Amino acid sequence: MFREALKEKDLVDELFAALNRQIEAAGYRPSKGQIVDASLIAAPRQRNRREENAKIKQGETPEAWKDNPAKLRQKDIDARWTKKNGENHYGYKNHIGIDNANKLIRHFEVTPASVHDSQLFDYLIDEVNSAKDVWADSAYRSRRTETRLKETGYRSHIHTKGHAGKPLSDTQRRANKKRSSVRVRVEHVFATHKQMAGDSVRTIGYARARVKLGMINIAYNIKRWNTLQQALA
């Protein structure tokens, strides 16, 4: 299987980088700032006992599974649960950074769903973008992030978040609305991913999930590159 070969040889990142070099050589360099976001990726839900889930959360494999290789192959011990907007989700996250000018993915990473979006923020920042503007939703906002961006010369357009007993002011809401007019561009990327079945995986384990999502990101960039070229024709 093609994807299995990519997993074994660990080639997805090389393919992604090679494609982006071609895209940049064609004149589509990262510009007008960047937008960072993550999308939840559903994985097949596991029917495990409570004690088995406890072992998995500790990074361990249940003893009974070790003695049953056939069963172990059908168990995803890498995917995790998370909660968003009051709903439980099981699987992974596809973290991406796109440039504002072309809506092309410049960096990506895949993690279990339990990993907070902000933990991948530094990795996704593209240092070669021609502008220093960075957009992201409120999940990425923290004192540390704001300080780091300022110290490194970036202009933060990260959404402000309200807190219990301290709702956003009218000024903050207007600022967030202005930020959303740009940040929404990354939602267009995830909408295209969904059309390509990129919002779920049917594979088992992190390595295979990363290959599938890496290939979805590659396919998106090819599709987007073609759209940009057609617009110039």
C-alpha positions as CSV (number, residue, x, y, z in Angstrom):
1,M,0.0,0.0,0.0
2,F,1.3,3.4,-1.0
3,R,0.5,5.1,2.3
4,E,2.1,2.3,4.3
5,A,5.3,2.6,2.3
6,L,5.3,6.4,3.0
7,K,4.9,5.5,6.7
8,E,7.7,3.0,6.7
9,K,10.1,5.3,4.9
10,D,8.9,8.4,6.8
11,L,8.7,10.4,3.5
12,V,5.6,12.7,4.1
13,D,7.6,15.6,5.4
14,E,10.0,15.4,2.5
15,L,7.2,15.3,0.0
16,F,5.5,18.3,1.7
17,A,8.7,20.3,1.7
18,A,9.5,19.4,-2.0
19,L,6.1,20.5,-3.1
20,N,6.3,23.8,-1.2
21,R,9.7,24.5,-2.8
22,Q,8.1,24.1,-6.2
23,I,5.3,26.4,-5.2
24,E,7.6,29.1,-4.0
25,A,9.8,28.8,-7.1
26,A,6.7,29.5,-9.1
27,G,6.3,32.8,-7.3
28,Y,3.9,32.0,-4.5
29,R,6.1,33.0,-1.6
30,P,4.6,33.3,1.9
31,S,3.4,36.9,2.3
32,K,0.9,39.2,4.0
33,G,1.2,37.5,7.3
34,Q,0.1,34.1,8.5
35,I,-2.8,32.3,10.2
36,V,-2.5,29.4,12.6
37,D,-5.3,27.0,13.5
38,A,-6.0,23.3,14.3
39,S,-8.8,21.0,13.3
40,L,-10.2,17.9,15.2
41,I,-9.8,14.7,13.3
42,A,-12.2,11.9,14.3
43,A,-10.7,8.4,14.7
44,P,-12.6,5.1,15.2
45,R,-13.7,5.0,18.9
46,Q,-12.3,2.3,21.0
47,R,-14.3,0.0,23.2
48,N,-11.9,-0.5,26.1
49,R,-12.3,-1.3,29.7
50,R,-11.8,1.5,32.2
51,E,-8.6,-0.1,33.5
52,E,-7.3,-0.4,29.9
53,N,-8.0,3.3,29.2
54,A,-6.1,4.2,32.4
55,K,-3.1,2.3,31.2
56,I,-3.2,3.9,27.7
57,K,-3.4,7.4,29.3
58,Q,-0.2,6.6,31.2
59,G,1.5,5.7,27.9
60,E,1.4,2.0,28.7
61,T,0.0,-1.0,26.7
62,P,-2.4,-3.2,28.7
63,E,-0.8,-6.5,29.5
64,A,-3.5,-8.6,28.0
65,W,-3.0,-6.9,24.6
66,K,0.7,-7.7,24.6
67,D,-0.2,-11.4,24.6
68,N,-2.7,-11.0,21.7
69,P,-0.9,-9.3,18.7
70,A,-4.0,-9.6,16.5
71,K,-6.0,-7.6,19.0
72,L,-3.3,-5.1,19.6
73,R,-3.1,-4.3,15.9
74,Q,-6.8,-3.3,16.0
75,K,-6.3,-1.0,19.0
76,D,-5.3,2.7,18.6
77,I,-3.3,3.5,21.7
78,D,-2.2,6.9,20.3
79,A,-5.6,8.7,19.8
80,R,-7.0,10.7,22.7
81,W,-10.2,12.3,23.9
82,T,-10.8,16.0,24.2
83,K,-13.8,18.3,24.8
84,K,-14.7,21.2,22.6
85,N,-17.8,23.4,22.9
86,G,-19.2,20.9,25.5
87,E,-18.8,17.9,23.1
88,N,-16.4,15.0,23.5
89,H,-14.2,14.2,20.5
90,Y,-11.8,11.2,20.0
91,G,-8.9,11.2,17.6
92,Y,-6.2,13.6,16.5
93,K,-5.6,17.2,15.5
94,N,-4.2,18.6,12.3
95,H,-2.3,21.8,13.2
96,I,-1.6,24.1,10.2
97,G,-0.1,27.4,9.5
98,I,-1.1,29.2,6.2
99,D,0.0,32.4,4.6
100,N,-2.6,35.1,4.3
101,A,-1.8,36.0,0.7
102,N,-2.3,32.6,-0.9
103,K,-4.0,30.3,1.6
104,L,-1.3,27.7,1.2
105,I,-0.2,25.5,4.1
106,R,3.4,26.3,5.0
107,H,3.8,24.1,8.1
108,F,1.7,21.3,9.6
109,E,1.9,18.9,12.5
110,V,-0.4,16.1,13.7
111,T,-1.0,15.3,17.4
112,P,-3.4,13.4,19.6
113,A,-6.6,15.4,20.1
114,S,-5.8,16.1,23.8
115,V,-2.8,18.3,22.9
116,H,-3.7,21.9,23.3
117,D,-3.6,24.0,20.2
118,S,-1.1,26.5,21.8
119,Q,1.6,23.9,22.2
120,L,2.2,23.8,18.5
121,F,2.1,27.6,18.0
122,D,5.8,28.2,17.9
123,Y,6.4,25.3,15.5
124,L,3.8,26.6,13.0
125,I,5.2,30.1,12.8
126,D,6.7,30.6,9.4
127,E,9.8,32.9,9.8
128,V,10.1,33.5,6.0
129,N,6.7,35.2,5.6
130,S,7.2,38.7,4.2
131,A,4.9,40.3,6.8
132,K,5.0,40.0,10.6
133,D,1.3,39.8,11.2
134,V,-0.1,36.6,12.9
135,W,-3.7,35.7,13.3
136,A,-5.2,32.9,15.5
137,D,-8.2,32.2,17.6
138,S,-8.3,32.8,21.4
139,A,-7.1,29.3,22.2
140,Y,-3.6,30.5,21.3
141,R,-3.7,33.7,23.4
142,S,-1.6,33.8,26.5
143,R,0.7,36.2,28.2
144,R,3.7,34.1,27.1
145,T,2.6,34.1,23.5
146,E,1.9,37.8,23.3
147,T,5.3,38.5,24.9
148,R,7.2,36.2,22.6
149,L,5.6,37.6,19.5
150,K,6.4,41.2,20.6
151,E,10.0,40.3,21.4
152,T,10.5,38.7,18.0
153,G,9.0,41.6,16.1
154,Y,5.6,40.0,15.2
155,R,2.3,41.8,15.3
156,S,-0.3,39.8,17.2
157,H,-3.9,39.6,15.9
158,I,-4.8,36.7,18.2
159,H,-8.4,36.9,19.4
160,T,-9.0,38.1,22.9
161,K,-11.0,35.8,25.2
162,G,-13.4,36.6,27.9
163,H,-13.3,35.1,31.4
164,A,-15.9,34.2,34.0
165,G,-17.1,37.4,35.5
166,K,-15.2,39.5,33.0
167,P,-16.8,39.5,29.6
168,L,-15.3,41.1,26.5
169,S,-15.8,44.9,26.2
170,D,-17.4,46.4,23.1
171,T,-14.0,47.5,21.9
172,Q,-12.6,44.0,22.3
173,R,-15.6,42.4,20.5
174,R,-15.1,44.9,17.6
175,A,-11.4,44.0,17.5
176,N,-12.2,40.3,17.4
177,K,-14.7,40.8,14.6
178,K,-12.0,42.6,12.6
179,R,-9.5,39.8,13.2
180,S,-12.1,37.2,12.2
181,S,-12.4,38.8,8.7
182,V,-8.8,37.6,8.1
183,R,-8.7,34.5,10.3
184,V,-11.7,33.0,8.5
185,R,-9.4,32.2,5.6
186,V,-8.1,29.2,7.4
187,E,-11.6,27.8,7.8
188,H,-11.8,27.7,4.0
189,V,-8.8,25.4,4.1
190,F,-10.4,23.0,6.6
191,A,-13.6,23.1,4.6
192,T,-11.6,21.8,1.6
193,H,-10.0,19.2,3.8
194,K,-13.5,17.9,4.7
195,Q,-14.4,17.6,1.0
196,M,-11.3,15.4,0.7
197,A,-12.3,13.3,3.7
198,G,-9.6,15.0,5.7
199,D,-11.7,15.4,8.8
200,S,-11.4,11.8,9.9
201,V,-9.1,8.8,9.8
202,R,-10.0,5.1,9.6
203,T,-6.4,4.0,10.3
204,I,-4.9,2.7,13.5
205,G,-2.2,4.6,15.3
206,Y,-0.5,8.0,15.1
207,A,2.0,7.1,12.4
208,R,-0.7,6.1,9.9
209,A,-2.9,9.0,10.9
210,R,0.0,11.5,10.3
211,V,0.6,10.0,6.8
212,K,-3.0,10.3,5.8
213,L,-3.3,13.9,7.1
214,G,0.1,14.9,5.7
215,M,-1.1,13.6,2.3
216,I,-4.4,15.6,2.7
217,N,-2.3,18.7,3.4
218,I,-0.2,18.0,0.3
219,A,-3.3,17.4,-1.9
220,Y,-4.8,20.6,-0.6
221,N,-1.7,22.6,-1.6
222,I,-1.7,21.1,-5.1
223,K,-5.4,22.0,-5.5
224,R,-4.9,25.5,-4.2
225,W,-1.8,26.0,-6.4
226,N,-3.8,25.0,-9.4
227,T,-6.5,27.5,-8.4
228,L,-4.0,30.3,-8.1
229,Q,-2.5,29.5,-11.5
230,Q,-5.9,29.4,-13.1
231,A,-6.7,32.8,-11.7
232,L,-3.8,34.2,-13.6
233,A,-4.6,32.5,-16.9
